[in-house]
Each structure stands twice: as structure tokens, then as C-alpha cells.
Amino acid sequence: QLFQQCSVRRVEDYPRQLWEALSTVAPPGADDPPTIVLLSPGPYNSAYFEHCFLARHMGIELVFGQDLYVHEDQVFLHTTRGPERVDVIYRRLDDDFLDPKSFRPDSLLGVPNLMKAYRAGNVTLANAVGTGVADDKAIYPFVEDMIRFYLTEEPILKNVPTYICARPSDLAYVLDHLAELVVKSVNESGGYGMLMGPWATSQQCSEFAEKLRHNPRNFIAQPVVTLSTSPTWTEDGLAPRHVDLRPYIVSGTSTWVLPGGLTRTALVKGSLVVNSSQGGGSKDTWVMENCR
């Protein structure tokens, strides 16, 4: 009934927006329109359905490493019509597996000498190699400073106060207040490698304190942020569960924000961990034009 009464904004424009952003970063001398492919690890990857969906709706080839090869520092795609030069690779492959000549030599998922073509400026990789450093949680505390430095603007949204355990003063504070904080490993995701202090046992806190002392660079800590709740269907009927919002943004020559998103839900009563790998769920997020 709510869906019928309200004009829900449509989200199917995402593939077109992504294609346009990818086309704007094609290297000089690329075809018009450029040849774009989506490089996938293959059907055993948990996001393979998404790879297929995006490739189909962008109208581009879904390829595996063996479908591409490098000749004279240019990337080509094997086709039934013969070789076709590739201008942009939207990669869904981790850096380590991208090129066995430059990274892991045992990788069967990547393209040999791909990095040579990339360094020669003959192919664009999106996202670029190394951008995963932004996922390092040790970068997070400096985001406000980066905005001020690079954009000469004040951040609109403030960061959650963050303690960098590599700093001796921050480490001392975290160790003294471990039972009050959320401690996270900087290079892990999916809810792994973290301690929820207020819900941890004294033994868990002691074990985590040893990890902090042994390798403080590997951790940050933050106060507990109480997430909003949303009505969620459970075994006992409707009940409040904590949620967070994951937006989808395409940034090229301009920036476009999907008028919708994914609401991640902590299905365990009282839990603040929304990650699907930790038993979390999800909801569609609607943006309304108007309601009557």
C-alpha cells in the first residue's frame, strides 16, 4: 500500500551511469565509444551474479583472465571475429591476482603483462591499482584533514572520534577503556577482527589487549555508535533491529548518487554488527518523490 501511494524513485539508471563514468576515463586513442569489459574472477566468486547483471545491463562483455591477452603493450579480447582492443577494464579482481607477472605468480585469474599495458597508458583500470588503501581503517581518521587539504572545504559530516593505536597516547587510552570501545583491525572487513568492548567478556578483552600491545599499528578504536533501528520481521514477529545505510555513488567527470541504497540489518537482538558475513540481513531502501 505504501509503495502504491508514494512515488518511489527508480534505480535502474545505475548501469548507464556507471558505463558513462567508465567511458570518460578511456585512454587517448580509444575507440568512440570505447571498448569496456568487466573482468570477473568467475562463477565461484560470491558476487558473480552482480558481475553478470552489471555487464548485461551496461551492454559490455563479461570476461575472465583467459579471455584477455597483451600484445605490444595493448590489451586485446579474444572474440569470434578476431582480436578486439580493450580500452577500459572494470575490474572486480583484487590487486594481488590481477597480473601474475607483476603480483602473485600463481594467479590464474589475471592477465599476464596487464600492468605493462597499464603503465604504457594504453588501458584504463577502474578502479586503479592501489586504491584499496582507502579501505584501510587507519586512513579513516585523516579524512576530514584530506577534505580540508585537497578541497579547501570544511567536512559536512563529521568523523566518528577515532583512536589510532599506533600512537602511544591513543594506545594507552584504548587499553584503559577497552570495555567501553569498539576496536577494529585496520585491514579486515565483514565484521572480522574486531572487539565490541561493552559486550565482550573480561577474557576476550584481555586477549585483545595482548594483540594491541603486540601490533598496535594494526588497530583503531572508536566509541560505540548507537545505530538507528527499523521494524524487522523476526521469528517472534516484528521487532526493532539496528540498521545502517550503504549508498551507491558513481564518480567520474561528475558525481551521481543512486536514489536508493542498501540498508544492512543486524538480525540478532541488540547487536550492532550488520555485516552479512556475521549473520546480518538487508532491506531495500526507497527514496520517495512524494507521498499522498
MIBA-618230 format. One record per residue (C-alpha): x, y, z; residue in one letter; residue number from 1. Coordinates in steps of 0.25 Angstrom, whole numbers, padded with zeros to 4 digits. Layout:
+-------+-------+-------+------+-----+
|     x |     y |     z | type | seq |
+-------+-------+-------+------+-----+
|     X |     Y |     Z |    A | NUM |
...
+-------+-------+-------+------+-----+
//
This chain:
+-------+-------+-------+------+-----+
|     x |     y |     z | type | seq |
+-------+-------+-------+------+-----+
|  0000 |  0000 |  0000 |    Q |   1 |
|  0011 |  0010 |  0003 |    L |   2 |
|  0018 |  0006 | -0010 |    F |   3 |
|  0005 |  0009 | -0017 |    Q |   4 |
|  0003 |  0023 | -0010 |    Q |   5 |
|  0017 |  0028 | -0011 |    C |   6 |
|  0025 |  0031 | -0024 |    S |   7 |
|  0037 |  0023 | -0022 |    V |   8 |
|  0049 |  0028 | -0029 |    R |   9 |
|  0055 |  0018 | -0039 |    R |  10 |
|  0069 |  0012 | -0038 |    V |  11 |
|  0071 |  0005 | -0051 |    E |  12 |
|  0079 |  0016 | -0057 |    D |  13 |
|  0091 |  0011 | -0049 |    Y |  14 |
|  0097 |  0003 | -0060 |    P |  15 |
|  0096 |  0014 | -0070 |    R |  16 |
|  0103 |  0024 | -0060 |    Q |  17 |
|  0114 |  0014 | -0058 |    L |  18 |
|  0116 |  0012 | -0073 |    W |  19 |
|  0117 |  0027 | -0075 |    E |  20 |
|  0127 |  0029 | -0064 |    A |  21 |
|  0136 |  0018 | -0069 |    L |  22 |
|  0135 |  0023 | -0083 |    S |  23 |
|  0140 |  0037 | -0079 |    T |  24 |
|  0153 |  0030 | -0073 |    V |  25 |
|  0157 |  0023 | -0086 |    A |  26 |
|  0172 |  0025 | -0091 |    P |  27 |
|  0175 |  0035 | -0102 |    P |  28 |
|  0173 |  0028 | -0116 |    G |  29 |
|  0162 |  0019 | -0111 |    A |  30 |
|  0150 |  0016 | -0120 |    D |  31 |
|  0138 |  0024 | -0119 |    D |  32 |
|  0130 |  0018 | -0112 |    P |  33 |
|  0142 |  0011 | -0104 |    P |  34 |
|  0142 | -0004 | -0102 |    T |  35 |
|  0139 | -0006 | -0088 |    I |  36 |
|  0139 | -0020 | -0081 |    V |  37 |
|  0136 | -0025 | -0067 |    L |  38 |
|  0147 | -0034 | -0062 |    L |  39 |
|  0142 | -0045 | -0052 |    S |  40 |
|  0149 | -0056 | -0044 |    P |  41 |
|  0138 | -0065 | -0049 |    G |  42 |
|  0125 | -0072 | -0045 |    P |  43 |
|  0131 | -0077 | -0032 |    Y |  44 |
|  0132 | -0063 | -0027 |    N |  45 |
|  0121 | -0059 | -0017 |    S |  46 |
|  0118 | -0046 | -0025 |    A |  47 |
|  0117 | -0053 | -0039 |    Y |  48 |
|  0103 | -0051 | -0040 |    F |  49 |
|  0105 | -0036 | -0039 |    E |  50 |
|  0116 | -0036 | -0049 |    H |  51 |
|  0107 | -0043 | -0059 |    C |  52 |
|  0096 | -0033 | -0056 |    F |  53 |
|  0104 | -0021 | -0058 |    L |  54 |
|  0111 | -0026 | -0071 |    A |  55 |
|  0098 | -0029 | -0077 |    R |  56 |
|  0091 | -0016 | -0073 |    H |  57 |
|  0103 | -0008 | -0077 |    M |  58 |
|  0104 | -0015 | -0091 |    G |  59 |
|  0118 | -0019 | -0089 |    I |  60 |
|  0126 | -0033 | -0089 |    E |  61 |
|  0127 | -0041 | -0076 |    L |  62 |
|  0141 | -0046 | -0077 |    V |  63 |
|  0151 | -0055 | -0069 |    F |  64 |
|  0166 | -0054 | -0069 |    G |  65 |
|  0168 | -0064 | -0080 |    Q |  66 |
|  0159 | -0056 | -0090 |    D |  67 |
|  0169 | -0045 | -0090 |    L |  68 |
|  0183 | -0044 | -0095 |    Y |  69 |
|  0194 | -0033 | -0096 |    V |  70 |
|  0201 | -0031 | -0109 |    H |  71 |
|  0211 | -0019 | -0111 |    E |  72 |
|  0206 | -0013 | -0098 |    D |  73 |
|  0192 | -0013 | -0103 |    Q |  74 |
|  0181 | -0022 | -0097 |    V |  75 |
|  0172 | -0030 | -0106 |    F |  76 |
|  0160 | -0038 | -0105 |    L |  77 |
|  0158 | -0052 | -0112 |    H |  78 |
|  0145 | -0051 | -0120 |    T |  79 |
|  0139 | -0060 | -0131 |    T |  80 |
|  0142 | -0048 | -0140 |    R |  81 |
|  0157 | -0048 | -0136 |    G |  82 |
|  0164 | -0039 | -0126 |    P |  83 |
|  0158 | -0027 | -0121 |    E |  84 |
|  0165 | -0016 | -0114 |    R |  85 |
|  0161 | -0013 | -0100 |    V |  86 |
|  0161 |  0002 | -0095 |    D |  87 |
|  0155 |  0001 | -0081 |    V |  88 |
|  0155 | -0011 | -0071 |    I |  89 |
|  0145 | -0010 | -0060 |    Y |  90 |
|  0152 | -0020 | -0051 |    R |  91 |
|  0145 | -0028 | -0040 |    R |  92 |
|  0158 | -0035 | -0036 |    L |  93 |
|  0167 | -0032 | -0025 |    D |  94 |
|  0181 | -0025 | -0028 |    D |  95 |
|  0189 | -0038 | -0024 |    D |  96 |
|  0182 | -0046 | -0035 |    F |  97 |
|  0182 | -0036 | -0046 |    L |  98 |
|  0195 | -0039 | -0053 |    D |  99 |
|  0204 | -0052 | -0050 |    P | 100 |
|  0216 | -0045 | -0056 |    K | 101 |
|  0215 | -0033 | -0046 |    S | 102 |
|  0208 | -0039 | -0034 |    F | 103 |
|  0205 | -0053 | -0030 |    R | 104 |
|  0211 | -0062 | -0039 |    P | 105 |
|  0202 | -0073 | -0036 |    D | 106 |
|  0189 | -0065 | -0040 |    S | 107 |
|  0181 | -0072 | -0051 |    L | 108 |
|  0171 | -0061 | -0051 |    L | 109 |
|  0178 | -0049 | -0056 |    G | 110 |
|  0185 | -0045 | -0069 |    V | 111 |
|  0200 | -0047 | -0071 |    P | 112 |
|  0207 | -0033 | -0074 |    N | 113 |
|  0194 | -0025 | -0072 |    L | 114 |
|  0202 | -0016 | -0063 |    M | 115 |
|  0211 | -0013 | -0075 |    K | 116 |
|  0200 | -0008 | -0083 |    A | 117 |
|  0194 |  0000 | -0072 |    Y | 118 |
|  0208 |  0007 | -0069 |    R | 119 |
|  0209 |  0010 | -0084 |    A | 120 |
|  0195 |  0017 | -0083 |    G | 121 |
|  0188 |  0008 | -0093 |    N | 122 |
|  0177 |  0003 | -0084 |    V | 123 |
|  0170 |  0008 | -0072 |    T | 124 |
|  0167 |  0000 | -0060 |    L | 125 |
|  0156 |  0004 | -0051 |    A | 126 |
|  0158 |  0005 | -0040 |    N | 127 |
|  0173 |  0008 | -0041 |    A | 128 |
|  0183 | -0002 | -0035 |    V | 129 |
|  0185 |  0002 | -0020 |    G | 130 |
|  0172 |  0009 | -0018 |    T | 131 |
|  0169 | -0001 | -0008 |    G | 132 |
|  0178 |  0006 |  0002 |    V | 133 |
|  0165 |  0015 |  0005 |    A | 134 |
|  0159 |  0002 |  0011 |    D | 135 |
|  0170 |  0002 |  0022 |    D | 136 |
|  0163 |  0007 |  0034 |    K | 137 |
|  0176 |  0015 |  0038 |    A | 138 |
|  0172 |  0025 |  0027 |    I | 139 |
|  0159 |  0028 |  0033 |    Y | 140 |
|  0163 |  0037 |  0044 |    P | 141 |
|  0170 |  0046 |  0033 |    F | 142 |
|  0158 |  0048 |  0024 |    V | 143 |
|  0154 |  0061 |  0030 |    E | 144 |
|  0168 |  0067 |  0028 |    D | 145 |
|  0169 |  0062 |  0014 |    M | 146 |
|  0156 |  0069 |  0011 |    I | 147 |
|  0162 |  0082 |  0016 |    R | 148 |
|  0175 |  0080 |  0009 |    F | 149 |
|  0170 |  0076 | -0005 |    Y | 150 |
|  0157 |  0083 | -0005 |    L | 151 |
|  0159 |  0095 |  0004 |    T | 152 |
|  0145 |  0092 |  0010 |    E | 153 |
|  0140 |  0088 |  0023 |    E | 154 |
|  0134 |  0074 |  0024 |    P | 155 |
|  0119 |  0074 |  0025 |    I | 156 |
|  0119 |  0060 |  0032 |    L | 157 |
|  0128 |  0059 |  0044 |    K | 158 |
|  0136 |  0046 |  0046 |    N | 159 |
|  0134 |  0037 |  0058 |    V | 160 |
|  0145 |  0040 |  0068 |    P | 161 |
|  0156 |  0030 |  0065 |    T | 162 |
|  0168 |  0026 |  0073 |    Y | 163 |
|  0180 |  0022 |  0065 |    I | 164 |
|  0186 |  0011 |  0073 |    C | 165 |
|  0200 |  0013 |  0067 |    A | 166 |
|  0200 |  0026 |  0075 |    R | 167 |
|  0205 |  0023 |  0089 |    P | 168 |
|  0196 |  0032 |  0096 |    S | 169 |
|  0184 |  0027 |  0088 |    D | 170 |
|  0188 |  0012 |  0091 |    L | 171 |
|  0189 |  0015 |  0106 |    A | 172 |
|  0175 |  0021 |  0106 |    Y | 173 |
|  0169 |  0009 |  0098 |    V | 174 |
|  0176 | -0001 |  0107 |    L | 175 |
|  0170 |  0007 |  0119 |    D | 176 |
|  0156 |  0007 |  0113 |    H | 177 |
|  0155 | -0005 |  0105 |    L | 178 |
|  0142 | -0009 |  0111 |    A | 179 |
|  0135 |  0004 |  0106 |    E | 180 |
|  0141 |  0004 |  0092 |    L | 181 |
|  0139 | -0003 |  0078 |    V | 182 |
|  0153 | -0008 |  0074 |    V | 183 |
|  0155 | -0011 |  0059 |    K | 184 |
|  0166 | -0018 |  0051 |    S | 185 |
|  0170 | -0008 |  0040 |    V | 186 |
|  0172 | -0018 |  0029 |    N | 187 |
|  0160 | -0027 |  0031 |    E | 188 |
|  0145 | -0025 |  0027 |    S | 189 |
|  0132 | -0032 |  0029 |    G | 190 |
|  0132 | -0031 |  0044 |    G | 191 |
|  0144 | -0039 |  0046 |    Y | 192 |
|  0156 | -0036 |  0055 |    G | 193 |
|  0148 | -0026 |  0064 |    M | 194 |
|  0145 | -0025 |  0078 |    L | 195 |
|  0131 | -0020 |  0083 |    M | 196 |
|  0136 | -0015 |  0097 |    G | 197 |
|  0123 | -0014 |  0104 |    P | 198 |
|  0118 | -0028 |  0100 |    W | 199 |
|  0132 | -0035 |  0102 |    A | 200 |
|  0136 | -0044 |  0113 |    T | 201 |
|  0148 | -0040 |  0122 |    S | 202 |
|  0155 | -0051 |  0116 |    Q | 203 |
|  0152 | -0046 |  0102 |    Q | 204 |
|  0157 | -0032 |  0106 |    C | 205 |
|  0170 | -0038 |  0112 |    S | 206 |
|  0173 | -0046 |  0099 |    E | 207 |
|  0170 | -0034 |  0090 |    F | 208 |
|  0179 | -0025 |  0099 |    A | 209 |
|  0191 | -0034 |  0096 |    E | 210 |
|  0188 | -0033 |  0081 |    K | 211 |
|  0188 | -0018 |  0083 |    L | 212 |
|  0201 | -0018 |  0090 |    R | 213 |
|  0208 | -0027 |  0080 |    H | 214 |
|  0204 | -0020 |  0068 |    N | 215 |
|  0197 | -0006 |  0071 |    P | 216 |
|  0198 | -0001 |  0056 |    R | 217 |
|  0188 | -0012 |  0053 |    N | 218 |
|  0177 | -0006 |  0061 |    F | 219 |
|  0168 |  0006 |  0063 |    I | 220 |
|  0157 |  0009 |  0073 |    A | 221 |
|  0144 |  0017 |  0074 |    Q | 222 |
|  0133 |  0019 |  0084 |    P | 223 |
|  0121 |  0011 |  0082 |    V | 224 |
|  0111 |  0018 |  0071 |    V | 225 |
|  0097 |  0014 |  0074 |    T | 226 |
|  0091 |  0011 |  0061 |    L | 227 |
|  0076 |  0014 |  0057 |    S | 228 |
|  0066 |  0003 |  0058 |    T | 229 |
|  0056 | -0001 |  0048 |    S | 230 |
|  0044 | -0011 |  0049 |    P | 231 |
|  0049 | -0024 |  0044 |    T | 232 |
|  0042 | -0038 |  0043 |    W | 233 |
|  0047 | -0048 |  0053 |    T | 234 |
|  0043 | -0062 |  0058 |    E | 235 |
|  0035 | -0054 |  0069 |    D | 236 |
|  0029 | -0045 |  0059 |    G | 237 |
|  0032 | -0030 |  0056 |    L | 238 |
|  0043 | -0025 |  0065 |    A | 239 |
|  0053 | -0013 |  0065 |    P | 240 |
|  0067 | -0017 |  0059 |    R | 241 |
|  0079 | -0008 |  0057 |    H | 242 |
|  0082 | -0003 |  0043 |    V | 243 |
|  0092 |  0005 |  0035 |    D | 244 |
|  0091 |  0010 |  0021 |    L | 245 |
|  0100 |  0007 |  0009 |    R | 246 |
|  0099 |  0017 | -0002 |    P | 247 |
|  0104 |  0015 | -0016 |    Y | 248 |
|  0112 |  0026 | -0023 |    I | 249 |
|  0118 |  0027 | -0037 |    V | 250 |
|  0129 |  0038 | -0038 |    S | 251 |
|  0135 |  0042 | -0052 |    G | 252 |
|  0135 |  0055 | -0058 |    T | 253 |
|  0123 |  0058 | -0049 |    S | 254 |
|  0117 |  0051 | -0037 |    T | 255 |
|  0104 |  0043 | -0037 |    W | 256 |
|  0097 |  0037 | -0025 |    V | 257 |
|  0087 |  0026 | -0026 |    L | 258 |
|  0073 |  0030 | -0021 |    P | 259 |
|  0073 |  0018 | -0012 |    G | 260 |
|  0082 |  0008 | -0006 |    G | 261 |
|  0084 | -0004 |  0003 |    L | 262 |
|  0080 | -0004 |  0017 |    T | 263 |
|  0088 | -0014 |  0025 |    R | 264 |
|  0081 | -0020 |  0037 |    T | 265 |
|  0086 | -0027 |  0050 |    A | 266 |
|  0077 | -0039 |  0051 |    L | 267 |
|  0082 | -0042 |  0065 |    V | 268 |
|  0074 | -0035 |  0076 |    K | 269 |
|  0083 | -0024 |  0082 |    G | 270 |
|  0094 | -0026 |  0072 |    S | 271 |
|  0101 | -0014 |  0065 |    L | 272 |
|  0108 | -0023 |  0055 |    V | 273 |
|  0101 | -0022 |  0042 |    V | 274 |
|  0111 | -0030 |  0033 |    N | 275 |
|  0104 | -0041 |  0025 |    S | 276 |
|  0117 | -0050 |  0028 |    S | 277 |
|  0113 | -0049 |  0043 |    Q | 278 |
|  0098 | -0052 |  0041 |    G | 279 |
|  0093 | -0039 |  0037 |    G | 280 |
|  0082 | -0037 |  0027 |    G | 281 |
|  0078 | -0026 |  0017 |    S | 282 |
|  0066 | -0017 |  0013 |    K | 283 |
|  0063 | -0009 |  0000 |    D | 284 |
|  0064 |  0006 |  0003 |    T | 285 |
|  0054 |  0014 | -0005 |    W | 286 |
|  0055 |  0029 | -0007 |    V | 287 |
|  0041 |  0036 | -0009 |    M | 288 |
|  0037 |  0046 | -0019 |    E | 289 |
|  0025 |  0050 | -0011 |    N | 290 |
|  0014 |  0043 | -0003 |    C | 291 |
|  0000 |  0046 | -0002 |    R | 292 |
+-------+-------+-------+------+-----+
//
